[in-house]
Amino acid sequence: MTSPPAHGTHGPDVEHDAAHPFFQHHYNTPGQQAAAAKLGMWVFLGTEILMFSGLFLAYFIVRMFYPEMVLGSGELLDKTWGGVNTVVLLTSSFTMAMAVRSAQVGDQAKLVRNLIFTIFFALCFMVVKYIEYSGKFSHGIFPGKYFDYERAAQYMIEHGHEPVMGLPHIFFGLYFCMTGLHGVHVLVGIGVLLWILMRAKKGQFGPTYFTPVENVGLYWHLVDLVWIFLFPLLYLVK
Amino acid sequence: MAKTYLHGKPVEGVIEVHEHVSPASSYVKVLSALFVLTGITYAVSFANLGPASLPVAMVVALIKATLVCMYFMHLRYDDRYHVFVFLSTIIFVAIFFTFTMFDLVSRPRLNEEQDTFFRVHQGGDWNDAQRAKNIDKYPALEVPGVPHAADAKADAKADAKADAKAGDAKAAAPGKAP
């Protein structure tokens, strides 16, 4: 039993030892602090969705005006690598959700392990992206004006496709913008996951305080969410 | 639990975690469902559904996205306000898409009404030139089963002539006539 703090004192009103050490003095309760952080994260995720929606709209417009070009160019993307990356990213989302759960139940070892798994799968995703991009670049398939039509056409003929009519460089411009922006998000995700991993190793997270783990998890699931739509639209179009 | 005070008054449940902790098995189930759905989209893409393939792929993607949002992102058990923030974003995306599409679809008619003429994309002249260059450069790269690009080009020209006869203004654009 502690005495109520005197009015006008600075600092948390809630007694300190009851809250976690990351409790900020300008919040009334740790719950309020967690709710504010999470609401901020959701608003940020909303802006992320709006940013990606512009690229998705560009894709739908190009597809509406030049359906044959989009479908023909999409054939050149490797469905299997795309599928592998989908499985990798879904699994990383799962390990991230498990990491948040481990923090919620206070399982320190599992938290660290799941975070390492998540980072590992994120790196796998980037390795596959590297293989795919270098494959495209080696055949002159670059975005926009750097598109080497002659080499790309030769590549298409070698693959048993007729050279894509229309404006394939527009499709590949979109492909590189969409997957590139998504890839940047994966790289940023790896960065924040490493930060969370370092903090987790210091034992800073537990059942009373896991907001950073949860918010990084939300971000990571959004990256997964964007890929869920990118994969069928770019790789599986027909 | 120690008694806590807020603004000088005793309060309860301050450090209680209100988060719903899902059992690990539910995450495993969601992951399996996501894998199955990925397999379905992958398999369907080889089935040549034609115009139906886009809606099918989108419906499967929406189901996957819903699973991720509800279970991985905890929206099912979370504060309803976060659901509201998320769904209002989706509503604004829908507004963005719908109004842009209205604009694109209605613009040709409005241009016609105002007698505005735009020279846009007259049958891929740039591309035809590029293709012609390629055919000269790689004449040996003919693949059995794939119609030779030069033939396709001749077909396209024949089509263009037929279209011109039919009175299609686009195909009969200046510079395109033989």
Interface residues (C-beta under 8 A of the other chain):
Chain A: M1 T2 P4 P5 H7 D13 V14 E15 D17 A18 A19 H20 N28 T29 P30 G31 A35 K38 L39 W42 V43 L45 G46 I49 L50 S53 G54 L57 F60 I61 M64 K79 G83 T86 V87 L90 T91 S93 F94 M96 A97 M98 R101 Q104 V105 Y149 E150 A153 Q154 I157 E158 G160 H161 E162 P163 M165 G166 L167 P207 T208 E214 G217 L218 H221 L222 D224 L225 I228 F229 F231 P232 L233 Y235 L236 V237 K238
Chain B: M1 A2 K3 T4 Y5 L6 H7 G8 K9 P10 V11 V14 I15 E16 V17 H18 E19 V21 S22 A24 Y27 V28 V30 L31 L34 F35 T38 T41 Y42 V44 S45 N48 L49 G50 S53 L54 A57 M58 V60 A61 K64 A65 V68 C69 Y71 F72 M73 D78 D79 Y81 H82 V85 F86 S88 T89 I90 F92 V93 F96 F97 T100 M101 L104 G124 N127 Q130 R131 K133 N134 K137 Y138 L141 V143 G145 V146 P147 A149 A152
